[in-house]
């Protein structure tokens, strides 16, 4: 029995309501004053490394991790495990390569990092546009996931009820971002991460206990019940119908490894640490937390296949997005006691809060970019109270269209939107940040070329992939207009982004190269060690 009914459903509903009330109260109590920009954008850099690390982990663990990658683990075995480990690798790259330089050169947004090297209004506008392009598709995925989760757990079948769940969750996400600011959303993320890890440890233990604490037996049983046999434990099952399975797998991995850690809602947490040392310690906690969750995700979703079989997982959802919940439910057995119902309600609430908190952080990142990047280059800066009011209004401006699209799109496959966000991060944001932070000859024209060419290549190629049409599991299975032979455009768009920035910078000529080299050398000390006390904006704390 895996249906969510009886005590489990009642406890889940009560837990959902309690968590919503508690998190809203946290956002109201910790929200910034009406004229305090530093508190809204960075929370005064007052979080300890542990709390900041848990918040980073919370931002990073999204619907794409729990639902999409979890479904691939359950249905495709080895391929899903590889993608899950690729997500960890992306966070490691952020930790070792970008975290401290981002902290040292950024203030509130990605536009600050790029504008520090190339101060121009065009750079700010391009950075804001790419931020929206990368995060809005993922916000739709998260919000539609909330609606599907609530409908599935609560037993709703009517479209109006599902749409009501999406609208209600959308109102909450706007409230979290507008009322809580950086500190409020951080507390929600910390609460979510602790719940997710604690409940996941319990469920993972139950699954391992079922199979005699033998991971080998767990995977052998999953392979047998998957219907694929030994192919479940080898690479290529996810792309078995593709003419180029190896390239498809490599393309998806490149998009996740380069793109996931560079998305603006993750990198914005680098600006909330007080010192470079705190950034390093926070990232250590974040990597440890995400790695632990990925291991639990693999165990739980593989356990779902081993305990329930392929047919029952795809019967609940063809893409396997409910595998994490199904595995958690199956781990408790057929009958649920009161304590087991409470534990299972904790699992469903943790997943619910995962989706809700992630979309709130993305809303905040988009609102910050609109309010700060588009006004930073004004000759007459906005007063703090006006900029803060604008940021809160932008949360509403971004949130309403996302709610409407999510309500319309929740019945289709949303994997193309998640892939679009990761690929934009890998093709436009990653090369722009790497070149800006580490290449002396990188010009402003090269930066704009990277952002524009990388983004346009992704937007042009994604509609032609098989994730959008051409297969029964596509977003539009009834149509067939796929002309690009891969699941993701990363193999073409990532080189395009890097090449455009390099080529335009090289063609800018020797005078431009020398000018950029001199500008880079003048900022290199700050890049390596952070701003001096006199360079810190008013209101920034030292993070003690």
PEGIWO-V800980 format. One record per pair of residues at least 24 apart in sequence whose ideal C-beta (glycine too) atoms are under 7 Angstrom apart, sorted by sequence separation. I is the first residue (numbers start at 1). J is the second residue. D is the distance in Angstrom with one decimal. If there is no record, write none. Layout:
I_J_D, I_J_D
This chain:
300_324_5.7, 303_327_4.7, 367_391_5.0, 370_394_4.1, 465_489_6.5, 143_169_5.9, 301_327_5.6, 304_330_6.2, 325_351_6.5, 428_454_3.4, 143_170_5.8, 297_324_6.8, 300_327_4.2, 324_351_6.6, 367_394_4.0, 427_454_3.9, 428_455_4.7, 462_489_5.7, 300_328_6.2, 303_331_6.4, 367_395_4.1, 461_489_3.5, 143_173_6.9, 427_457_6.4, 60_91_6.0, 364_395_6.9, 367_398_6.2, 424_455_6.1, 427_458_5.3, 458_489_5.8, 461_492_6.1, 363_395_5.4, 366_398_4.6, 457_489_6.8, 461_493_6.3, 424_458_5.2, 363_398_5.9, 423_458_5.0, 457_492_6.5, 458_493_4.6, 363_399_5.7, 457_493_4.1, 420_458_6.6, 454_493_6.2, 457_496_4.4, 420_462_5.4, 454_496_6.2, 453_496_5.6, 454_497_2.9, 453_497_6.2, 416_462_6.5, 454_500_6.9, 450_497_5.4, 453_500_3.7, 419_467_6.0, 450_500_5.6, 416_467_4.3, 449_500_4.2, 450_501_3.5, 415_467_5.6, 416_468_5.1, 449_501_5.6, 447_501_6.7, 446_501_4.5, 449_504_4.1, 446_504_4.4, 416_475_5.1, 442_501_6.8, 445_504_5.1, 446_505_3.4, 413_473_6.2, 413_474_6.3, 413_475_4.6, 443_505_4.6, 446_508_6.9, 412_475_4.9, 427_490_6.9, 442_505_5.3, 445_508_5.9, 426_490_5.9, 441_505_5.6, 423_488_5.7, 443_508_4.7, 42_108_6.8, 423_489_6.1, 427_493_3.9, 431_497_4.5, 435_501_5.2, 41_108_4.1, 423_490_5.1, 427_494_5.0, 431_498_4.6, 426_494_5.3, 419_488_5.2, 427_496_6.8, 428_497_5.4, 443_512_5.3, 423_493_6.0, 427_497_4.3, 431_501_5.6, 441_513_4.6, 443_516_5.3, 64_138_7.0, 442_516_6.2, 441_516_5.5, 62_138_6.9, 440_516_6.5, 441_517_6.2, 64_141_6.6, 440_517_4.5, 63_141_5.3, 67_145_5.6, 63_142_4.7, 226_305_5.3, 62_142_6.3, 222_302_4.8, 225_305_5.7, 440_520_4.4, 225_306_5.7, 63_145_4.2, 219_302_6.3, 222_305_4.3, 227_310_4.5, 218_302_6.0, 222_306_4.1, 225_309_4.4, 226_310_5.0, 218_303_6.5, 221_306_4.1, 225_310_6.6, 218_306_5.8, 182_272_6.0, 437_527_6.5, 208_299_6.8, 197_289_6.5, 204_296_4.6, 207_299_5.7, 200_293_6.2, 207_300_6.4, 319_413_6.0, 197_292_6.3, 201_296_6.7, 204_299_4.6, 193_289_6.1, 197_293_6.2, 200_296_3.9, 204_300_6.2, 207_303_3.8, 265_361_4.7, 319_415_6.8, 196_293_6.3, 203_300_5.5, 265_362_4.6, 268_365_5.4, 200_300_6.8, 265_365_4.1, 268_368_7.0, 264_365_4.7, 264_369_6.9, 207_327_6.9, 210_331_6.9, 207_331_5.0, 203_328_4.7, 206_331_4.0, 206_332_6.8, 135_263_6.7, 203_331_5.1, 134_263_5.9, 135_264_6.3, 59_189_6.0, 134_264_6.6, 135_265_6.1, 55_186_4.1, 58_189_2.9, 58_190_6.5, 131_264_4.7, 55_189_4.3, 58_192_5.0, 54_189_6.9, 55_190_5.5, 58_193_4.4, 61_196_6.7, 54_190_4.5, 57_193_5.1, 43_181_6.9, 43_182_4.2, 47_186_6.0, 51_190_5.7, 54_193_4.6, 42_182_5.5, 43_183_3.4, 54_194_6.9, 12_153_5.3, 13_154_6.5, 40_181_3.9, 41_182_5.9, 202_343_6.0, 39_181_6.5, 40_182_6.5, 43_186_6.1, 9_153_6.7, 39_183_6.8, 203_347_6.2, 9_154_6.6, 77_222_6.8, 9_155_6.7, 77_223_6.7, 199_346_4.6, 4_152_7.0, 27_175_6.8, 31_179_4.8, 199_347_4.5, 4_153_4.8, 27_176_5.4, 31_180_5.3, 32_181_4.8, 77_226_6.5, 5_155_6.8, 30_180_6.2, 31_181_6.0, 4_155_6.9, 24_175_6.4, 28_179_5.8, 195_346_6.5, 199_350_4.9, 20_172_6.4, 27_179_4.6, 27_180_3.3, 30_183_4.8, 31_184_5.5, 82_235_6.8, 30_184_4.9, 110_264_5.0, 195_349_6.7, 196_350_4.4, 319_473_6.3, 77_232_3.8, 78_233_5.7, 195_350_4.1, 318_473_6.0, 77_233_5.8, 78_234_5.7, 79_235_6.0, 27_184_3.7, 30_187_6.0, 78_235_5.3, 110_267_6.2, 26_184_6.3, 79_237_5.7, 192_350_6.8, 195_353_6.4, 196_354_6.0, 263_421_6.7, 78_237_6.9, 79_238_4.0, 109_268_6.8, 77_237_6.2, 26_187_4.9, 76_237_4.5, 192_353_4.3, 26_188_6.7, 76_238_4.1, 191_353_7.0, 192_354_5.7, 260_422_5.8, 263_425_4.8, 108_271_6.2, 259_422_3.9, 262_425_4.6, 93_257_6.9, 106_270_6.6, 107_271_6.3, 255_419_6.5, 259_423_6.1, 23_188_4.9, 102_267_5.6, 106_271_4.8, 192_357_4.6, 260_425_6.7, 72_238_6.1, 90_256_6.0, 256_422_5.6, 259_425_3.2, 86_253_4.9, 90_257_4.9, 94_261_3.5, 103_270_4.6, 255_422_4.5, 259_426_3.4, 262_429_4.6, 23_191_6.6, 89_257_5.2, 93_261_5.8, 102_270_4.2, 103_271_6.4, 189_357_5.2, 255_423_4.6, 258_426_3.6, 262_430_4.6, 83_252_6.5, 87_256_5.8, 188_357_4.7, 79_249_6.6, 83_253_6.9, 86_256_4.4, 90_260_4.1, 91_261_5.2, 103_273_5.8, 152_322_6.1, 82_253_6.9, 86_257_5.1, 90_261_4.0, 99_270_5.5, 255_426_5.0, 259_430_6.5, 262_433_6.3, 104_276_6.6, 188_360_6.5, 189_361_6.6, 254_426_6.3, 258_430_4.6, 83_256_6.3, 87_260_5.7, 103_276_6.1, 185_360_5.4, 100_276_4.9, 103_279_4.6, 185_361_5.1, 100_279_5.5, 185_364_5.5, 99_279_5.2, 100_280_6.9, 182_364_7.0, 173_356_6.3, 177_360_5.2, 99_283_5.1, 172_356_6.0, 176_360_3.7, 173_359_4.7, 177_363_4.1, 169_356_6.0, 173_360_4.6, 177_364_4.1, 95_283_4.0, 174_363_6.4, 173_363_5.4, 177_367_6.0, 95_287_5.7, 91_286_6.6, 92_287_6.1, 153_348_5.4, 91_287_5.4, 91_290_5.5, 88_290_6.0, 149_351_6.3, 88_291_5.3, 149_352_5.8, 59_265_5.5, 60_266_5.7, 88_294_5.5, 146_352_6.8, 149_355_6.6, 59_266_5.1, 87_294_6.5, 85_294_7.0, 146_355_4.6, 56_266_6.8, 59_269_6.2, 84_294_4.9, 145_355_4.8, 146_356_5.9, 56_269_4.6, 84_297_6.2, 142_355_5.0, 55_269_6.0, 84_298_5.9, 178_392_4.2, 142_358_5.2, 143_359_5.4, 52_269_6.6, 81_298_5.6, 142_359_3.8, 178_395_4.4, 177_395_4.4, 178_396_6.9, 52_272_6.2, 139_359_5.2, 52_273_5.8, 174_395_5.3, 174_396_5.8, 139_362_4.8, 73_297_6.7, 138_362_6.1, 139_363_6.6, 47_272_6.2, 73_298_5.6, 174_399_4.1, 56_282_6.2, 60_286_6.9, 173_399_6.3, 45_272_5.6, 56_283_6.9, 70_297_5.5, 74_301_4.2, 135_362_4.6, 45_273_6.3, 73_301_4.1, 74_302_6.9, 42_271_5.7, 43_272_5.7, 45_274_4.5, 49_278_5.1, 53_282_4.2, 57_286_4.6, 61_290_6.4, 73_302_6.2, 170_399_5.9, 42_272_4.8, 52_282_4.0, 53_283_6.7, 56_286_3.9, 60_290_5.6, 74_304_5.1, 135_365_6.0, 136_366_7.0, 53_284_6.8, 54_285_6.5, 70_301_4.6, 74_305_5.0, 135_366_5.5, 49_281_3.6, 53_285_2.6, 57_289_3.8, 61_293_5.8, 170_402_6.8, 49_282_4.4, 53_286_4.3, 57_290_5.1, 170_403_3.5, 255_488_5.2, 131_365_6.6, 132_366_5.7, 50_285_5.4, 54_289_6.2, 75_310_6.8, 131_366_6.3, 251_486_5.2, 252_487_6.1, 255_490_4.0, 49_285_6.3, 53_289_6.7, 167_403_5.9, 251_487_6.7, 252_488_5.4, 254_490_4.6, 258_494_6.5, 132_369_6.9, 166_403_6.4, 251_488_4.8, 254_491_6.9, 75_313_6.7, 131_369_4.2, 248_486_5.3, 74_313_5.6, 247_486_6.3, 248_487_5.0, 251_490_4.5, 166_406_5.2, 167_407_6.8, 251_491_4.5, 254_494_5.9, 128_369_4.5, 166_407_4.6, 244_485_6.3, 128_370_6.2, 243_485_6.2, 244_486_6.6, 163_407_4.6, 166_410_6.4, 247_491_6.4, 75_320_4.5, 128_373_4.2, 74_320_4.7, 127_373_5.7, 128_374_5.8, 71_319_5.1, 162_410_6.4, 71_320_3.0, 74_323_3.6, 124_373_4.4, 125_374_6.9, 71_321_4.8, 124_374_6.7, 71_323_5.2, 124_376_5.8, 68_321_6.7, 70_323_5.1, 124_377_5.4, 67_321_4.1, 70_324_4.5, 276_530_5.5, 121_377_4.1, 66_324_5.6, 111_369_6.4, 109_368_5.3, 143_402_6.1, 147_406_6.9, 108_368_6.0, 109_369_5.2, 143_403_6.6, 115_376_6.9, 111_373_3.7, 140_402_5.8, 144_406_4.4, 148_410_5.8, 109_372_5.3, 139_402_4.8, 143_406_3.9, 147_410_5.1, 108_372_5.2, 109_373_5.6, 111_376_6.9, 140_405_5.3, 144_409_5.7, 278_543_5.2, 136_402_6.3, 140_406_4.9, 144_410_3.8, 274_541_5.8, 275_542_6.7, 274_542_5.4, 275_543_4.8, 140_409_6.1, 274_543_0.6, 144_414_5.7, 273_543_6.0, 274_544_6.4, 141_414_4.6, 140_414_7.0, 141_417_5.0, 140_417_5.6, 141_418_5.0, 138_417_6.9, 137_417_3.9, 138_418_6.2, 137_420_4.8, 138_421_4.1, 137_421_4.9, 66_351_6.0, 135_421_6.8, 134_421_5.3, 66_354_5.7, 134_424_4.3, 133_424_5.8, 134_425_5.5, 63_355_5.2, 61_354_6.2, 130_424_7.0, 63_358_6.6, 134_429_6.5, 62_358_4.2, 130_428_5.3, 58_357_5.9, 59_358_6.7, 130_429_6.3, 59_361_5.0, 2_308_6.5, 2_312_6.9, 114_432_6.4, 117_436_4.9, 113_433_6.8, 123_444_6.4, 130_451_5.3, 114_436_5.6, 126_448_5.7, 133_455_5.8, 113_436_6.7, 2_326_5.6, 120_444_5.9, 123_447_6.3, 4_329_7.0, 123_448_7.0, 126_451_4.7, 130_455_5.8, 118_444_4.2, 122_448_6.3, 126_452_6.8, 2_329_5.0, 41_368_6.1, 2_330_5.9, 8_336_5.6, 7_336_6.1, 118_447_5.6, 11_341_4.8, 15_345_4.5, 19_349_5.4, 7_338_6.5, 11_342_5.5, 15_346_6.8, 1_334_5.0, 8_341_4.8, 12_345_4.5, 16_349_6.0, 114_447_6.4, 7_341_4.0, 11_345_3.6, 15_349_4.1, 19_353_5.8, 98_433_6.2, 8_344_5.1, 12_348_4.6, 16_352_5.9, 101_437_4.6, 8_345_6.5, 12_349_6.7, 37_384_4.7, 68_415_5.8, 40_388_5.6, 35_384_4.6, 35_385_4.1, 37_387_6.0, 68_418_5.6, 34_385_5.6, 37_388_5.9, 40_391_6.4, 35_388_6.5, 34_388_6.5, 64_418_4.3, 117_523_6.6, 116_523_6.7, 105_526_6.5, 104_526_5.8, 105_527_5.8, 104_527_5.6, 104_529_6.9, 101_527_5.5, 104_530_4.2, 103_530_6.9, 104_531_6.9, 107_537_6.4, 45_540_6.7, 46_541_6.6, 45_541_4.6, 44_541_5.2, 45_543_4.8, 38_539_3.5, 38_540_6.1
